[in-house]
Amino acid sequence: MGASAAAGQDEASPSPAPDQVTVIAQLVAKPGRESNVCDALLQLVGLARAESGNVSYDLHRLKNNPAAFYVLANWRDQAALDQHMASAHVRTLLNEQTVPDLVAAPMLSCARPLSSPDTRPDRPRATANSPAQVTLVPFFTIKPGAVDAVRRAHLVMVEPTRAEPGCLDYDLYQSREDPSVMFFYENWTDQDALAKHMNTPNFYRYVRGEVDARLVVPWTAHMMAMFSQPSS
């Protein structure tokens, strides 16, 4: 094994659920076909959640581009994901019915969870179709050799952030295809709660102070609205 291969292998971070596969999928509708794509994707939500290997399955829409839809789904393992992708409802709704209404084929990326699930029984919950609620997915492309330091800094942020007023979800993931890429899946009650989070001492200490200097380029984020009612 060469040095570069060994380094790439070292970059994969420990996961609290190493077999779990997270999928983030992007689908962009052709002009005038947004409602058709949205309806098909909403039908797929319930069918996917009913599968035995599904952990979660949520549909979102970009706030600044209503033609762009994002699915974030968690599967028990690769076999569960493979079974889902081969299912009749995926073939019908995602391929036969939806693909003709898309500008391009769906883009799928797989990740692993790095943060443990938020198991608090009384934690606040996200809701669908909330005008104020914000889903944020920031992406971090990390310099070689800095992945573990960024992972540690991000994980320090998880529990304090989940305790902030207005935080509904705050989960960290690492790309399986490119371990130098991490992203958060965040839900906030409103833009004001998100703005306050980004001005906390923890945010400045860890994200601005420790993460930003270790990135290849400044982090970017998708801001979305949740379209499916979360199952849990």
Beta strands, then each sheet from edge to edge (+ up, - down):
strand 1: 21-28
strand 2: 54-62
strand 3: 68-75
strand 4: 107-113
strand 5: 134-141
strand 6: 167-175
strand 7: 181-188
strand 8: 220-226
sheet 1: 1+ 3- 2+ 8- 5+ 7- 6+ 4- 1+
end
